[in-house]
């Protein structure tokens, strides 16, 4: 834990994924899933210009989030990455898929605490995830 460093940026990086990329994504937006409901699709339409979305507190709402994002105009084959317990070397887990299949891929998983990345960069791991590095010597 680094005070002042948001999990919205740290979790993808610890999974080896950058939120922006010169060819894939020049913008990203961060939102919480705590307000998924009737007005949520309207909020998603407002964010359609963001190449990458980072969704916090959405682990228990993956299916409804995916449906809402598709309804808001994101393609069903848009890549998705879910990172659970980011930065906890022995506990960090991640799942990759698309808006069309991520709910099915994670249906049996408890996805809290997790950060969800939606967009092309979610499918492009730039560096190995933190869990692949040996622990620091003490």
C-alpha positions in Angstrom: 0.0 0.0 0.0 1.3 3.4 -1.0 -0.6 6.3 0.4 -2.0 8.5 -2.3 -1.6 5.9 -5.1 -5.1 4.9 -6.3 -5.9 1.2 -6.9 -7.3 2.4 -10.2 -3.8 2.9 -11.5 -1.8 0.5 -9.3 -3.9 -2.6 -9.9 -3.6 -2.7 -13.7 0.2 -1.9 -13.4 0.7 -4.7 -10.9 -1.0 -7.0 -13.4 1.4 -5.8 -16.1 -1.1 -3.7 -17.9 -0.8 0.1 -18.7 -4.0 2.1 -18.9 -2.8 4.2 -21.8 -0.8 3.2 -24.9 0.3 5.2 -27.9 -1.6 3.0 -30.3 -4.4 1.5 -28.2 -5.6 4.1 -25.7 -4.9 7.7 -25.1 -7.6 8.3 -22.5 -9.0 6.5 -19.5 -11.8 7.1 -17.0 -12.3 5.8 -13.5 -15.8 5.1 -12.1 -17.3 3.1 -9.3 -19.9 0.5 -9.8 -21.7 1.3 -6.6 -24.3 3.2 -8.5 -25.3 0.5 -11.0 -29.0 1.0 -11.6 -31.4 2.8 -13.9 -29.3 5.9 -14.5 -26.0 4.0 -14.9 -26.3 3.4 -18.7 -26.6 7.2 -19.1 -23.4 7.7 -17.2 -21.7 5.1 -19.4 -22.8 7.0 -22.6 -21.1 10.1 -21.1 -17.8 8.1 -21.0 -17.9 6.7 -24.5 -15.0 8.9 -25.5 -12.7 7.2 -23.0 -10.7 4.4 -24.6 -10.2 2.5 -21.3 -12.5 2.3 -18.3 -11.4 1.4 -14.8 -14.2 0.3 -12.6 -13.9 0.1 -8.9 -16.2 -1.8 -6.5 -17.7 -3.8 -9.3 -16.7 -7.4 -8.5 -20.2 -8.5 -7.5 -21.7 -6.7 -10.5 -19.7 -8.1 -13.5 -22.7 -9.4 -15.4 -24.7 -6.3 -15.0 -21.7 -4.1 -15.8 -20.9 -6.0 -19.0 -24.5 -5.8 -20.1 -24.7 -2.1 -19.4 -21.4 -1.4 -21.2 -22.6 -3.3 -24.3 -25.9 -1.4 -24.2 -24.0 1.8 -24.0 -22.2 1.0 -27.2 -19.1 -1.0 -26.3 -18.5 -4.0 -28.5 -19.1 -7.4 -27.0 -15.5 -8.4 -27.9 -14.0 -5.5 -25.9 -11.3 -6.9 -23.7 -11.7 -7.0 -19.9 -9.2 -7.7 -17.2 -10.2 -8.2 -13.5 -7.5 -7.9 -10.9 -8.2 -9.1 -7.4 -6.0 -8.4 -4.4 -3.6 -6.3 -6.5 -0.2 -6.0 -4.9 -0.6 -8.9 -2.5 2.0 -11.2 -4.0 0.5 -14.5 -2.7 -3.1 -13.5 -3.2 -3.2 -11.5 -6.4 -5.3 -13.1 -9.1 -6.5 -12.0 -12.5 -8.9 -13.0 -15.2 -9.1 -11.9 -18.8 -12.0 -12.1 -21.2 -14.4 -9.9 -23.1 -17.5 -8.1 -22.2 -19.4 -11.0 -23.7 -17.8 -13.8 -21.6 -16.2 -12.3 -18.5 -19.3 -12.9 -16.3 -19.3 -16.6 -17.3 -15.6 -16.9 -16.8 -15.8 -15.5 -13.3 -19.2 -16.8 -12.2 -17.8 -19.1 -9.5 -15.3 -16.5 -8.2 -15.5 -14.1 -5.3 -14.3 -10.9 -7.0 -13.8 -8.6 -4.1 -11.6 -6.6 -3.7 -11.1 -6.1 -7.4 -10.4 -3.6 -10.1 -11.9 -4.1 -13.6 -10.2 -2.7 -16.7 -12.3 -2.5 -19.9 -10.7 -1.6 -23.2 -8.0 -2.7 -25.7 -5.1 -2.3 -23.2 -6.7 -4.9 -20.9 -5.6 -7.6 -23.4 -2.0 -6.3 -23.7 0.3 -7.3 -20.9 3.4 -5.2 -21.1 5.4 -6.6 -18.3 4.9 -9.7 -16.1 2.5 -9.3 -13.2 3.9 -8.7 -9.7 3.2 -12.3 -8.6 5.8 -13.6 -11.2 8.7 -11.7 -9.5 10.5 -13.3 -6.6 9.8 -11.7 -3.2 12.3 -9.1 -2.0 15.1 -10.5 0.2 15.0 -9.3 3.8 
